[in-house]
Amino acid sequence: MGIGVSLILIAAGAILTWAINVSSSGFNINTIGIILMVVGAIGIILSLMFWSSWGGVGGTRRRTTYVEDGPAGPGY
């Protein structure tokens, strides 16, 4: 899950928690909103933790050195 999906989950959860006032039997829409916000927050934290391994800002680059074995050129 990327940062974009996490932000969408947080926004949808905030809408369900604070903008909608519906009383229904069976499930609480506020609880679903809070669950969506928590899942979105966990997604953002995990995305930021693994950002460097995906090649994000501040990631390290690998350098490869090739050594060719062969006869030395003149003057060596």
HTML snippet that shows the backbone in 3Dmol.js (N, CA, C, O; Angstrom):
<script src="https://3Dmol.org/build/3Dmol-min.js"></script>
<div id="view" style="width:600px;height:400px;position:relative"></div>
<script>
const pdb = `
ATOM      1  N   MET A   1       0.865  -1.160   0.000  1.00  0.00           N
ATOM      2  CA  MET A   1       0.000   0.000   0.000  1.00  0.00           C
ATOM      3  C   MET A   1       0.910   1.221   0.000  1.00  0.00           C
ATOM      4  O   MET A   1       1.827   1.325   0.815  1.00  0.00           O
ATOM      5  N   GLY A   2       0.652   2.131  -0.909  1.00  0.00           N
ATOM      6  CA  GLY A   2       1.472   3.322  -1.010  1.00  0.00           C
ATOM      7  C   GLY A   2       0.951   4.459  -0.154  1.00  0.00           C
ATOM      8  O   GLY A   2      -0.049   4.333   0.552  1.00  0.00           O
ATOM      9  N   ILE A   3       1.658   5.567  -0.242  1.00  0.00           N
ATOM     10  CA  ILE A   3       1.277   6.734   0.544  1.00  0.00           C
ATOM     11  C   ILE A   3      -0.055   7.295   0.054  1.00  0.00           C
ATOM     12  O   ILE A   3      -0.865   7.759   0.855  1.00  0.00           O
ATOM     13  N   GLY A   4      -0.283   7.255  -1.251  1.00  0.00           N
ATOM     14  CA  GLY A   4      -1.537   7.776  -1.800  1.00  0.00           C
ATOM     15  C   GLY A   4      -2.759   7.017  -1.296  1.00  0.00           C
ATOM     16  O   GLY A   4      -3.761   7.622  -0.916  1.00  0.00           O
ATOM     17  N   VAL A   5      -2.671   5.703  -1.295  1.00  0.00           N
ATOM     18  CA  VAL A   5      -3.788   4.888  -0.791  1.00  0.00           C
ATOM     19  C   VAL A   5      -3.987   5.116   0.695  1.00  0.00           C
ATOM     20  O   VAL A   5      -5.120   5.146   1.176  1.00  0.00           O
ATOM     21  N   SER A   6      -2.901   5.276   1.419  1.00  0.00           N
ATOM     22  CA  SER A   6      -3.004   5.534   2.859  1.00  0.00           C
ATOM     23  C   SER A   6      -3.708   6.859   3.133  1.00  0.00           C
ATOM     24  O   SER A   6      -4.539   6.950   4.036  1.00  0.00           O
ATOM     25  N   LEU A   7      -3.375   7.882   2.355  1.00  0.00           N
ATOM     26  CA  LEU A   7      -4.045   9.177   2.533  1.00  0.00           C
ATOM     27  C   LEU A   7      -5.527   9.094   2.195  1.00  0.00           C
ATOM     28  O   LEU A   7      -6.352   9.727   2.856  1.00  0.00           O
ATOM     29  N   ILE A   8      -5.869   8.321   1.175  1.00  0.00           N
ATOM     30  CA  ILE A   8      -7.287   8.142   0.827  1.00  0.00           C
ATOM     31  C   ILE A   8      -8.024   7.434   1.964  1.00  0.00           C
ATOM     32  O   ILE A   8      -9.145   7.809   2.304  1.00  0.00           O
ATOM     33  N   LEU A   9      -7.400   6.415   2.549  1.00  0.00           N
ATOM     34  CA  LEU A   9      -8.037   5.711   3.679  1.00  0.00           C
ATOM     35  C   LEU A   9      -8.232   6.640   4.871  1.00  0.00           C
ATOM     36  O   LEU A   9      -9.273   6.599   5.527  1.00  0.00           O
ATOM     37  N   ILE A  10      -7.246   7.471   5.150  1.00  0.00           N
ATOM     38  CA  ILE A  10      -7.385   8.410   6.271  1.00  0.00           C
ATOM     39  C   ILE A  10      -8.497   9.408   5.988  1.00  0.00           C
ATOM     40  O   ILE A  10      -9.289   9.718   6.878  1.00  0.00           O
ATOM     41  N   ALA A  11      -8.566   9.915   4.763  1.00  0.00           N
ATOM     42  CA  ALA A  11      -9.617  10.880   4.413  1.00  0.00           C
ATOM     43  C   ALA A  11     -11.000  10.237   4.492  1.00  0.00           C
ATOM     44  O   ALA A  11     -11.934  10.838   5.022  1.00  0.00           O
ATOM     45  N   ALA A  12     -11.133   9.027   3.972  1.00  0.00           N
ATOM     46  CA  ALA A  12     -12.434   8.344   4.034  1.00  0.00           C
ATOM     47  C   ALA A  12     -12.828   8.052   5.478  1.00  0.00           C
ATOM     48  O   ALA A  12     -13.995   8.183   5.848  1.00  0.00           O
ATOM     49  N   GLY A  13     -11.854   7.658   6.287  1.00  0.00           N
ATOM     50  CA  GLY A  13     -12.143   7.408   7.702  1.00  0.00           C
ATOM     51  C   GLY A  13     -12.548   8.667   8.441  1.00  0.00           C
ATOM     52  O   GLY A  13     -13.436   8.631   9.293  1.00  0.00           O
ATOM     53  N   ALA A  14     -11.901   9.787   8.120  1.00  0.00           N
ATOM     54  CA  ALA A  14     -12.261  11.046   8.771  1.00  0.00           C
ATOM     55  C   ALA A  14     -13.670  11.479   8.370  1.00  0.00           C
ATOM     56  O   ALA A  14     -14.424  11.997   9.193  1.00  0.00           O
ATOM     57  N   ILE A  15     -14.015  11.266   7.116  1.00  0.00           N
ATOM     58  CA  ILE A  15     -15.376  11.609   6.662  1.00  0.00           C
ATOM     59  C   ILE A  15     -16.404  10.754   7.382  1.00  0.00           C
ATOM     60  O   ILE A  15     -17.426  11.259   7.847  1.00  0.00           O
ATOM     61  N   LEU A  16     -16.129   9.444   7.476  1.00  0.00           N
ATOM     62  CA  LEU A  16     -17.081   8.562   8.152  1.00  0.00           C
ATOM     63  C   LEU A  16     -17.179   8.874   9.645  1.00  0.00           C
ATOM     64  O   LEU A  16     -18.246   8.718  10.239  1.00  0.00           O
ATOM     65  N   THR A  17     -16.090   9.306  10.249  1.00  0.00           N
ATOM     66  CA  THR A  17     -16.100   9.548  11.690  1.00  0.00           C
ATOM     67  C   THR A  17     -16.762  10.869  12.051  1.00  0.00           C
ATOM     68  O   THR A  17     -17.587  10.919  12.963  1.00  0.00           O
ATOM     69  N   TRP A  18     -16.405  11.951  11.338  1.00  0.00           N
ATOM     70  CA  TRP A  18     -16.845  13.270  11.786  1.00  0.00           C
ATOM     71  C   TRP A  18     -17.889  13.948  10.902  1.00  0.00           C
ATOM     72  O   TRP A  18     -18.547  14.883  11.359  1.00  0.00           O
ATOM     73  N   ALA A  19     -18.062  13.517   9.668  1.00  0.00           N
ATOM     74  CA  ALA A  19     -18.978  14.250   8.785  1.00  0.00           C
ATOM     75  C   ALA A  19     -20.322  13.571   8.610  1.00  0.00           C
ATOM     76  O   ALA A  19     -21.285  14.218   8.197  1.00  0.00           O
ATOM     77  N   ILE A  20     -20.412  12.314   8.907  1.00  0.00           N
ATOM     78  CA  ILE A  20     -21.667  11.581   8.683  1.00  0.00           C
ATOM     79  C   ILE A  20     -22.282  11.238  10.024  1.00  0.00           C
ATOM     80  O   ILE A  20     -21.634  10.664  10.899  1.00  0.00           O
ATOM     81  N   ASN A  21     -23.541  11.601  10.165  1.00  0.00           N
ATOM     82  CA  ASN A  21     -24.299  11.268  11.370  1.00  0.00           C
ATOM     83  C   ASN A  21     -25.451  10.354  10.982  1.00  0.00           C
ATOM     84  O   ASN A  21     -26.523  10.815  10.591  1.00  0.00           O
ATOM     85  N   VAL A  22     -25.216   9.061  11.097  1.00  0.00           N
ATOM     86  CA  VAL A  22     -26.231   8.070  10.745  1.00  0.00           C
ATOM     87  C   VAL A  22     -26.344   7.096  11.903  1.00  0.00           C
ATOM     88  O   VAL A  22     -25.337   6.645  12.448  1.00  0.00           O
ATOM     89  N   SER A  23     -27.565   6.777  12.273  1.00  0.00           N
ATOM     90  CA  SER A  23     -27.754   5.743  13.276  1.00  0.00           C
ATOM     91  C   SER A  23     -28.265   4.492  12.570  1.00  0.00           C
ATOM     92  O   SER A  23     -29.293   4.499  11.893  1.00  0.00           O
ATOM     93  N   SER A  24     -27.510   3.432  12.756  1.00  0.00           N
ATOM     94  CA  SER A  24     -27.884   2.170  12.126  1.00  0.00           C
ATOM     95  C   SER A  24     -27.696   1.056  13.144  1.00  0.00           C
ATOM     96  O   SER A  24     -26.941   1.186  14.107  1.00  0.00           O
ATOM     97  N   SER A  25     -28.393  -0.024  12.908  1.00  0.00           N
ATOM     98  CA  SER A  25     -28.243  -1.167  13.804  1.00  0.00           C
ATOM     99  C   SER A  25     -27.308  -2.181  13.138  1.00  0.00           C
ATOM    100  O   SER A  25     -27.340  -2.359  11.920  1.00  0.00           O
ATOM    101  N   GLY A  26     -26.510  -2.815  13.913  1.00  0.00           N
ATOM    102  CA  GLY A  26     -25.608  -3.822  13.381  1.00  0.00           C
ATOM    103  C   GLY A  26     -24.155  -3.399  13.395  1.00  0.00           C
ATOM    104  O   GLY A  26     -23.291  -4.185  13.783  1.00  0.00           O
ATOM    105  N   PHE A  27     -23.867  -2.183  12.983  1.00  0.00           N
ATOM    106  CA  PHE A  27     -22.489  -1.706  13.023  1.00  0.00           C
ATOM    107  C   PHE A  27     -22.479  -0.202  13.241  1.00  0.00           C
ATOM    108  O   PHE A  27     -23.447   0.497  12.941  1.00  0.00           O
ATOM    109  N   ASN A  28     -21.386   0.265  13.759  1.00  0.00           N
ATOM    110  CA  ASN A  28     -21.230   1.683  14.047  1.00  0.00           C
ATOM    111  C   ASN A  28     -20.324   2.302  12.975  1.00  0.00           C
ATOM    112  O   ASN A  28     -19.169   1.901  12.826  1.00  0.00           O
ATOM    113  N   ILE A  29     -20.841   3.257  12.248  1.00  0.00           N
ATOM    114  CA  ILE A  29     -20.085   3.868  11.150  1.00  0.00           C
ATOM    115  C   ILE A  29     -18.896   4.662  11.674  1.00  0.00           C
ATOM    116  O   ILE A  29     -17.891   4.783  10.973  1.00  0.00           O
ATOM    117  N   ASN A  30     -18.980   5.202  12.879  1.00  0.00           N
ATOM    118  CA  ASN A  30     -17.841   5.919  13.467  1.00  0.00           C
ATOM    119  C   ASN A  30     -16.673   4.977  13.734  1.00  0.00           C
ATOM    120  O   ASN A  30     -15.513   5.345  13.544  1.00  0.00           O
ATOM    121  N   THR A  31     -16.983   3.767  14.173  1.00  0.00           N
ATOM    122  CA  THR A  31     -15.932   2.782  14.425  1.00  0.00           C
ATOM    123  C   THR A  31     -15.235   2.385  13.133  1.00  0.00           C
ATOM    124  O   THR A  31     -14.014   2.227  13.115  1.00  0.00           O
ATOM    125  N   ILE A  32     -15.985   2.222  12.061  1.00  0.00           N
ATOM    126  CA  ILE A  32     -15.395   1.895  10.763  1.00  0.00           C
ATOM    127  C   ILE A  32     -14.479   3.032  10.304  1.00  0.00           C
ATOM    128  O   ILE A  32     -13.412   2.780   9.743  1.00  0.00           O
ATOM    129  N   GLY A  33     -14.887   4.270  10.538  1.00  0.00           N
ATOM    130  CA  GLY A  33     -14.052   5.411  10.191  1.00  0.00           C
ATOM    131  C   GLY A  33     -12.744   5.426  10.957  1.00  0.00           C
ATOM    132  O   GLY A  33     -11.691   5.716  10.389  1.00  0.00           O
ATOM    133  N   ILE A  34     -12.803   5.120  12.228  1.00  0.00           N
ATOM    134  CA  ILE A  34     -11.588   5.095  13.051  1.00  0.00           C
ATOM    135  C   ILE A  34     -10.671   3.966  12.587  1.00  0.00           C
ATOM    136  O   ILE A  34      -9.455   4.144  12.524  1.00  0.00           O
ATOM    137  N   ILE A  35     -11.242   2.812  12.264  1.00  0.00           N
ATOM    138  CA  ILE A  35     -10.439   1.685  11.769  1.00  0.00           C
ATOM    139  C   ILE A  35      -9.742   2.062  10.467  1.00  0.00           C
ATOM    140  O   ILE A  35      -8.567   1.743  10.284  1.00  0.00           O
ATOM    141  N   LEU A  36     -10.449   2.735   9.558  1.00  0.00           N
ATOM    142  CA  LEU A  36      -9.836   3.161   8.298  1.00  0.00           C
ATOM    143  C   LEU A  36      -8.698   4.149   8.537  1.00  0.00           C
ATOM    144  O   LEU A  36      -7.663   4.076   7.873  1.00  0.00           O
ATOM    145  N   MET A  37      -8.883   5.068   9.477  1.00  0.00           N
ATOM    146  CA  MET A  37      -7.816   6.024   9.768  1.00  0.00           C
ATOM    147  C   MET A  37      -6.590   5.341  10.367  1.00  0.00           C
ATOM    148  O   MET A  37      -5.460   5.706  10.041  1.00  0.00           O
ATOM    149  N   VAL A  38      -6.797   4.362  11.233  1.00  0.00           N
ATOM    150  CA  VAL A  38      -5.673   3.639  11.828  1.00  0.00           C
ATOM    151  C   VAL A  38      -4.927   2.832  10.768  1.00  0.00           C
ATOM    152  O   VAL A  38      -3.697   2.826  10.749  1.00  0.00           O
ATOM    153  N   VAL A  39      -5.653   2.158   9.893  1.00  0.00           N
ATOM    154  CA  VAL A  39      -5.010   1.385   8.824  1.00  0.00           C
ATOM    155  C   VAL A  39      -4.241   2.319   7.885  1.00  0.00           C
ATOM    156  O   VAL A  39      -3.144   1.980   7.443  1.00  0.00           O
ATOM    157  N   GLY A  40      -4.798   3.472   7.580  1.00  0.00           N
ATOM    158  CA  GLY A  40      -4.096   4.441   6.746  1.00  0.00           C
ATOM    159  C   GLY A  40      -2.829   4.961   7.403  1.00  0.00           C
ATOM    160  O   GLY A  40      -1.804   5.122   6.740  1.00  0.00           O
ATOM    161  N   ALA A  41      -2.892   5.223   8.698  1.00  0.00           N
ATOM    162  CA  ALA A  41      -1.702   5.697   9.425  1.00  0.00           C
ATOM    163  C   ALA A  41      -0.616   4.626   9.454  1.00  0.00           C
ATOM    164  O   ALA A  41       0.563   4.936   9.281  1.00  0.00           O
ATOM    165  N   ILE A  42      -0.998   3.380   9.670  1.00  0.00           N
ATOM    166  CA  ILE A  42      -0.028   2.284   9.653  1.00  0.00           C
ATOM    167  C   ILE A  42       0.585   2.153   8.260  1.00  0.00           C
ATOM    168  O   ILE A  42       1.783   1.899   8.131  1.00  0.00           O
ATOM    169  N   GLY A  43      -0.228   2.325   7.219  1.00  0.00           N
ATOM    170  CA  GLY A  43       0.286   2.266   5.856  1.00  0.00           C
ATOM    171  C   GLY A  43       1.299   3.357   5.569  1.00  0.00           C
ATOM    172  O   GLY A  43       2.307   3.108   4.908  1.00  0.00           O
ATOM    173  N   ILE A  44       1.045   4.566   6.056  1.00  0.00           N
ATOM    174  CA  ILE A  44       2.003   5.663   5.851  1.00  0.00           C
ATOM    175  C   ILE A  44       3.303   5.377   6.590  1.00  0.00           C
ATOM    176  O   ILE A  44       4.386   5.599   6.049  1.00  0.00           O
ATOM    177  N   ILE A  45       3.207   4.891   7.809  1.00  0.00           N
ATOM    178  CA  ILE A  45       4.415   4.596   8.590  1.00  0.00           C
ATOM    179  C   ILE A  45       5.242   3.518   7.902  1.00  0.00           C
ATOM    180  O   ILE A  45       6.463   3.643   7.808  1.00  0.00           O
ATOM    181  N   LEU A  46       4.588   2.455   7.418  1.00  0.00           N
ATOM    182  CA  LEU A  46       5.320   1.394   6.733  1.00  0.00           C
ATOM    183  C   LEU A  46       5.920   1.880   5.421  1.00  0.00           C
ATOM    184  O   LEU A  46       7.036   1.494   5.073  1.00  0.00           O
ATOM    185  N   SER A  47       5.198   2.718   4.691  1.00  0.00           N
ATOM    186  CA  SER A  47       5.723   3.263   3.440  1.00  0.00           C
ATOM    187  C   SER A  47       6.964   4.109   3.689  1.00  0.00           C
ATOM    188  O   SER A  47       7.928   4.033   2.927  1.00  0.00           O
ATOM    189  N   LEU A  48       6.949   4.903   4.735  1.00  0.00           N
ATOM    190  CA  LEU A  48       8.102   5.742   5.045  1.00  0.00           C
ATOM    191  C   LEU A  48       9.283   4.913   5.556  1.00  0.00           C
ATOM    192  O   LEU A  48      10.437   5.264   5.311  1.00  0.00           O
ATOM    193  N   MET A  49       9.001   3.819   6.262  1.00  0.00           N
ATOM    194  CA  MET A  49      10.074   2.963   6.755  1.00  0.00           C
ATOM    195  C   MET A  49      10.805   2.281   5.604  1.00  0.00           C
ATOM    196  O   MET A  49      12.029   2.151   5.637  1.00  0.00           O
ATOM    197  N   PHE A  50      10.063   1.844   4.587  1.00  0.00           N
ATOM    198  CA  PHE A  50      10.663   1.125   3.471  1.00  0.00           C
ATOM    199  C   PHE A  50      10.958   2.025   2.284  1.00  0.00           C
ATOM    200  O   PHE A  50      11.292   1.522   1.211  1.00  0.00           O
ATOM    201  N   TRP A  51      10.845   3.338   2.436  1.00  0.00           N
ATOM    202  CA  TRP A  51      11.028   4.276   1.329  1.00  0.00           C
ATOM    203  C   TRP A  51      12.441   4.164   0.741  1.00  0.00           C
ATOM    204  O   TRP A  51      12.597   4.172  -0.480  1.00  0.00           O
ATOM    205  N   SER A  52      13.460   4.063   1.581  1.00  0.00           N
ATOM    206  CA  SER A  52      14.834   4.029   1.084  1.00  0.00           C
ATOM    207  C   SER A  52      15.114   2.746   0.309  1.00  0.00           C
ATOM    208  O   SER A  52      15.893   2.768  -0.644  1.00  0.00           O
ATOM    209  N   SER A  53      14.507   1.645   0.690  1.00  0.00           N
ATOM    210  CA  SER A  53      14.747   0.404  -0.042  1.00  0.00           C
ATOM    211  C   SER A  53      14.048   0.408  -1.389  1.00  0.00           C
ATOM    212  O   SER A  53      14.409  -0.372  -2.269  1.00  0.00           O
ATOM    213  N   TRP A  54      13.036   1.288  -1.572  1.00  0.00           N
ATOM    214  CA  TRP A  54      12.350   1.372  -2.860  1.00  0.00           C
ATOM    215  C   TRP A  54      12.999   2.392  -3.778  1.00  0.00           C
ATOM    216  O   TRP A  54      12.527   2.596  -4.897  1.00  0.00           O
ATOM    217  N   GLY A  55      14.066   3.036  -3.335  1.00  0.00           N
ATOM    218  CA  GLY A  55      14.752   4.007  -4.168  1.00  0.00           C
ATOM    219  C   GLY A  55      14.237   5.412  -4.000  1.00  0.00           C
ATOM    220  O   GLY A  55      14.312   6.220  -4.926  1.00  0.00           O
ATOM    221  N   GLY A  56      13.717   5.713  -2.836  1.00  0.00           N
ATOM    222  CA  GLY A  56      13.198   7.044  -2.590  1.00  0.00           C
ATOM    223  C   GLY A  56      14.311   8.033  -2.288  1.00  0.00           C
ATOM    224  O   GLY A  56      15.488   7.751  -2.509  1.00  0.00           O
ATOM    225  N   VAL A  57      13.931   9.168  -1.792  1.00  0.00           N
ATOM    226  CA  VAL A  57      14.880  10.227  -1.489  1.00  0.00           C
ATOM    227  C   VAL A  57      15.849   9.766  -0.409  1.00  0.00           C
ATOM    228  O   VAL A  57      15.436   9.194   0.600  1.00  0.00           O
ATOM    229  N   GLY A  58      17.121  10.012  -0.620  1.00  0.00           N
ATOM    230  CA  GLY A  58      18.117   9.652   0.372  1.00  0.00           C
ATOM    231  C   GLY A  58      18.568   8.209   0.303  1.00  0.00           C
ATOM    232  O   GLY A  58      19.331   7.763   1.160  1.00  0.00           O
ATOM    233  N   GLY A  59      18.120   7.475  -0.689  1.00  0.00           N
ATOM    234  CA  GLY A  59      18.529   6.092  -0.828  1.00  0.00           C
ATOM    235  C   GLY A  59      19.980   5.984  -1.264  1.00  0.00           C
ATOM    236  O   GLY A  59      20.521   6.897  -1.889  1.00  0.00           O
ATOM    237  N   THR A  60      20.588   4.896  -0.940  1.00  0.00           N
ATOM    238  CA  THR A  60      21.986   4.695  -1.318  1.00  0.00           C
ATOM    239  C   THR A  60      22.041   3.952  -2.642  1.00  0.00           C
ATOM    240  O   THR A  60      21.192   3.113  -2.943  1.00  0.00           O
ATOM    241  N   ARG A  61      23.053   4.278  -3.418  1.00  0.00           N
ATOM    242  CA  ARG A  61      23.252   3.598  -4.694  1.00  0.00           C
ATOM    243  C   ARG A  61      24.371   2.590  -4.544  1.00  0.00           C
ATOM    244  O   ARG A  61      25.322   2.803  -3.792  1.00  0.00           O
ATOM    245  N   ARG A  62      24.247   1.503  -5.259  1.00  0.00           N
ATOM    246  CA  ARG A  62      25.292   0.498  -5.247  1.00  0.00           C
ATOM    247  C   ARG A  62      26.275   0.798  -6.368  1.00  0.00           C
ATOM    248  O   ARG A  62      25.886   1.128  -7.489  1.00  0.00           O
ATOM    249  N   ARG A  63      27.525   0.681  -6.049  1.00  0.00           N
ATOM    250  CA  ARG A  63      28.551   0.856  -7.062  1.00  0.00           C
ATOM    251  C   ARG A  63      29.166  -0.504  -7.352  1.00  0.00           C
ATOM    252  O   ARG A  63      29.443  -1.289  -6.445  1.00  0.00           O
ATOM    253  N   THR A  64      29.369  -0.760  -8.621  1.00  0.00           N
ATOM    254  CA  THR A  64      29.961  -2.020  -9.028  1.00  0.00           C
ATOM    255  C   THR A  64      31.301  -1.728  -9.689  1.00  0.00           C
ATOM    256  O   THR A  64      31.389  -0.881 -10.579  1.00  0.00           O
ATOM    257  N   THR A  65      32.327  -2.416  -9.262  1.00  0.00           N
ATOM    258  CA  THR A  65      33.649  -2.261  -9.838  1.00  0.00           C
ATOM    259  C   THR A  65      33.990  -3.540 -10.589  1.00  0.00           C
ATOM    260  O   THR A  65      33.897  -4.641 -10.046  1.00  0.00           O
ATOM    261  N   TYR A  66      34.378  -3.378 -11.825  1.00  0.00           N
ATOM    262  CA  TYR A  66      34.768  -4.516 -12.646  1.00  0.00           C
ATOM    263  C   TYR A  66      36.284  -4.543 -12.771  1.00  0.00           C
ATOM    264  O   TYR A  66      36.904  -3.529 -13.092  1.00  0.00           O
ATOM    265  N   VAL A  67      36.868  -5.681 -12.523  1.00  0.00           N
ATOM    266  CA  VAL A  67      38.312  -5.868 -12.659  1.00  0.00           C
ATOM    267  C   VAL A  67      38.525  -6.885 -13.766  1.00  0.00           C
ATOM    268  O   VAL A  67      38.075  -8.028 -13.674  1.00  0.00           O
ATOM    269  N   GLU A  68      39.210  -6.461 -14.801  1.00  0.00           N
ATOM    270  CA  GLU A  68      39.474  -7.356 -15.907  1.00  0.00           C
ATOM    271  C   GLU A  68      40.854  -7.984 -15.706  1.00  0.00           C
ATOM    272  O   GLU A  68      41.850  -7.280 -15.544  1.00  0.00           O
ATOM    273  N   ASP A  69      40.894  -9.278 -15.718  1.00  0.00           N
ATOM    274  CA  ASP A  69      42.173  -9.989 -15.622  1.00  0.00           C
ATOM    275  C   ASP A  69      42.673 -10.238 -17.034  1.00  0.00           C
ATOM    276  O   ASP A  69      41.984 -10.835 -17.861  1.00  0.00           O
ATOM    277  N   GLY A  70      43.841  -9.786 -17.281  1.00  0.00           N
ATOM    278  CA  GLY A  70      44.425  -9.976 -18.603  1.00  0.00           C
ATOM    279  C   GLY A  70      45.861  -9.516 -18.582  1.00  0.00           C
ATOM    280  O   GLY A  70      46.382  -9.087 -17.552  1.00  0.00           O
ATOM    281  N   PRO A  71      46.483  -9.611 -19.716  1.00  0.00           N
ATOM    282  CA  PRO A  71      47.890  -9.190 -19.735  1.00  0.00           C
ATOM    283  C   PRO A  71      48.003  -7.692 -19.506  1.00  0.00           C
ATOM    284  O   PRO A  71      47.179  -6.906 -19.974  1.00  0.00           O
ATOM    285  N   ALA A  72      49.045  -7.320 -18.775  1.00  0.00           N
ATOM    286  CA  ALA A  72      49.277  -5.918 -18.504  1.00  0.00           C
ATOM    287  C   ALA A  72      49.775  -5.240 -19.765  1.00  0.00           C
ATOM    288  O   ALA A  72      50.492  -5.846 -20.561  1.00  0.00           O
ATOM    289  N   GLY A  73      49.408  -4.013 -19.944  1.00  0.00           N
ATOM    290  CA  GLY A  73      49.843  -3.259 -21.118  1.00  0.00           C
ATOM    291  C   GLY A  73      51.307  -2.867 -21.009  1.00  0.00           C
ATOM    292  O   GLY A  73      51.954  -3.122 -19.993  1.00  0.00           O
ATOM    293  N   PRO A  74      51.817  -2.251 -22.051  1.00  0.00           N
ATOM    294  CA  PRO A  74      53.232  -1.862 -22.020  1.00  0.00           C
ATOM    295  C   PRO A  74      53.491  -0.813 -20.944  1.00  0.00           C
ATOM    296  O   PRO A  74      52.668   0.071 -20.706  1.00  0.00           O
ATOM    297  N   GLY A  75      54.642  -0.927 -20.306  1.00  0.00           N
ATOM    298  CA  GLY A  75      55.028   0.033 -19.283  1.00  0.00           C
ATOM    299  C   GLY A  75      54.594  -0.340 -17.891  1.00  0.00           C
ATOM    300  O   GLY A  75      54.820   0.425 -16.955  1.00  0.00           O
ATOM    301  N   TYR A  76      53.974  -1.498 -17.722  1.00  0.00           N
ATOM    302  CA  TYR A  76      53.559  -1.897 -16.372  1.00  0.00           C
ATOM    303  C   TYR A  76      54.521  -2.892 -15.802  1.00  0.00           C
ATOM    304  O   TYR A  76      54.340  -3.347 -14.672  1.00  0.00           O
TER     305      TYR A  76
END
`;
const viewer = $3Dmol.createViewer("view");
viewer.addModel(pdb, "pdb");
viewer.setStyle({}, {cartoon: {color: "spectrum"}});
viewer.zoomTo();
viewer.render();
</script>
